[in-house]
Amino acid sequence: MPGPGLTVVAWTLLALAGPALPGGAGTAEEMQVHTEPDSGLITWHWQGEGLSLELAQRLPDQTRAFFLGRGFDTEDATFIAGHCVFQGVLRNTDRSASATVDLRQWRSQTPNGAARPLPNRDWQDEWTSREVPEVARIAFRWALFPGEHRFQPGDWLMGMIVFRHPPSTTFDLTVHWRQQTTLRQSTLPDLRCAGEPERDEAEP
């Protein structure tokens, strides 16, 4: 049950399954959207065929502070915070089948086109050019959700999932995964990157 003042919206989605995805069988899914009353931050809870995903908004200030505390200088921490960052939790909810997830196959769709999330390997050239210290690179790698992982039944992982969108962007996310030998996908509509918090005009 949600806590007092917590806004919850739930609806069903349609997943596509089978080798030929466009013609696959339909599977009912559930999405819940929670809005934290104090911060206004939103968390999406999606349950699909043998897989669940939680995506929680992270404010740019939160992301900036996190990486400042892990060896990044202000410029580089601000560069990361200028992206769309979620805290993600992915879980294999099937009792017998494994699930394989590769973030490079996921797609976020905006009116400007489609793009995939940015796994750690996509950042390495950037960190080399910026001469980011090795200790900061390691911390960054451990903070991010793995680019590819095989989940045994009941396994779960948590980490940041970063998209090449500016704060406050709204997008649809198409998630792809393999359940044993079956390819599956689902589209999560109207996700929204956290924006910079509104500040009182009286603040300096």
Backbone hydrogen bonds, N-H to C=O, Kabsch-Sander energy under -0.5 kcal/mol:
donor,donor_aa,acceptor,acceptor_aa,energy
6,L,3,G,-2.0
7,T,5,G,-0.5
7,T,35,T,-1.3
9,V,33,V,-1.7
11,W,31,M,-2.0
13,L,29,E,-0.6
15,A,13,L,-0.5
15,A,27,T,-2.1
16,L,185,Q,-2.4
17,A,25,A,-1.0
18,G,183,L,-1.7
21,L,19,P,-1.1
23,G,20,A,-1.3
24,G,21,L,-1.9
25,A,17,A,-0.9
27,T,15,A,-1.1
29,E,13,L,-1.6
30,E,47,Q,-1.8
31,M,11,W,-2.7
32,Q,45,H,-2.8
33,V,9,V,-2.7
34,H,32,Q,-0.5
34,H,43,T,-3.0
35,T,7,T,-1.9
36,E,34,H,-0.5
36,E,41,L,-2.9
40,G,36,E,-2.7
43,T,34,H,-2.6
44,W,55,L,-2.8
45,H,32,Q,-3.2
46,W,44,W,-0.5
46,W,53,L,-3.2
47,Q,30,E,-2.8
48,G,51,L,-3.7
50,G,48,G,-1.3
52,S,91,R,-2.4
53,L,46,W,-2.6
54,E,89,V,-2.4
55,L,44,W,-2.5
56,A,87,Q,-2.5
57,Q,42,I,-2.5
58,R,85,V,-1.5
63,T,59,L,-2.2
64,R,60,P,-2.8
65,A,61,D,-2.4
66,F,62,Q,-2.3
67,F,63,T,-2.1
68,L,64,R,-2.0
69,G,65,A,-1.5
70,R,67,F,-1.3
71,G,68,L,-0.8
72,F,67,F,-2.0
77,A,73,D,-2.7
78,T,74,T,-2.2
79,F,75,E,-1.7
80,I,76,D,-1.9
81,A,77,A,-2.1
82,G,78,T,-1.0
83,H,80,I,-2.1
84,C,163,F,-1.9
85,V,83,H,-0.7
86,F,161,I,-2.2
87,Q,56,A,-2.7
88,G,86,F,-0.7
88,G,159,G,-3.1
89,V,54,E,-2.0
90,L,157,L,-2.4
91,R,52,S,-2.3
92,N,155,D,-2.7
93,T,50,G,-1.1
93,T,91,R,-0.9
94,D,50,G,-1.1
99,A,151,F,-2.5
100,T,178,R,-2.6
101,V,149,H,-2.8
103,L,147,G,-2.9
104,R,147,G,-0.5
105,Q,102,D,-2.2
106,W,103,L,-1.2
107,R,174,T,-1.9
108,S,115,A,-3.9
109,Q,172,D,-3.1
110,T,108,S,-0.5
110,T,113,G,-2.5
113,G,110,T,-2.2
115,A,108,S,-2.1
118,L,162,V,-3.1
122,D,119,P,-1.4
123,W,119,P,-0.5
123,W,120,N,-1.8
124,Q,120,N,-0.6
124,Q,121,R,-0.7
127,W,123,W,-2.4
128,T,124,Q,-2.3
129,S,125,D,-2.4
130,R,126,E,-1.8
131,E,127,W,-0.5
131,E,128,T,-0.9
132,V,127,W,-2.5
137,R,133,P,-2.0
138,I,134,E,-2.3
139,A,135,V,-1.9
140,F,136,A,-2.4
141,R,137,R,-2.5
142,W,138,I,-2.2
143,A,139,A,-1.5
144,L,140,F,-1.7
145,F,160,M,-3.0
149,H,101,V,-2.4
151,F,99,A,-4.0
151,F,149,H,-0.6
152,Q,150,R,-0.6
154,G,92,N,-1.7
155,D,152,Q,-2.7
157,L,90,L,-2.1
159,G,88,G,-2.3
160,M,143,A,-2.7
161,I,86,F,-2.7
163,F,84,C,-2.9
165,H,163,F,-1.8
168,S,194,A,-0.7
169,T,166,P,-1.4
171,F,191,L,-2.7
172,D,109,Q,-2.1
173,L,188,L,-2.7
174,T,107,R,-3.2
174,T,172,D,-0.5
175,V,173,L,-0.6
175,V,186,S,-3.2
177,W,184,R,-2.2
178,R,100,T,-2.3
179,Q,177,W,-0.5
179,Q,182,T,-3.1
180,Q,98,S,-1.4
180,Q,178,R,-0.8
181,T,179,Q,-0.6
182,T,179,Q,-2.6
183,L,181,T,-0.5
184,R,177,W,-3.1
185,Q,16,L,-2.1
186,S,175,V,-1.9
188,L,173,L,-3.6
188,L,186,S,-0.5
191,L,171,F,-2.6
193,C,169,T,-3.1
203,E,200,D,-1.9
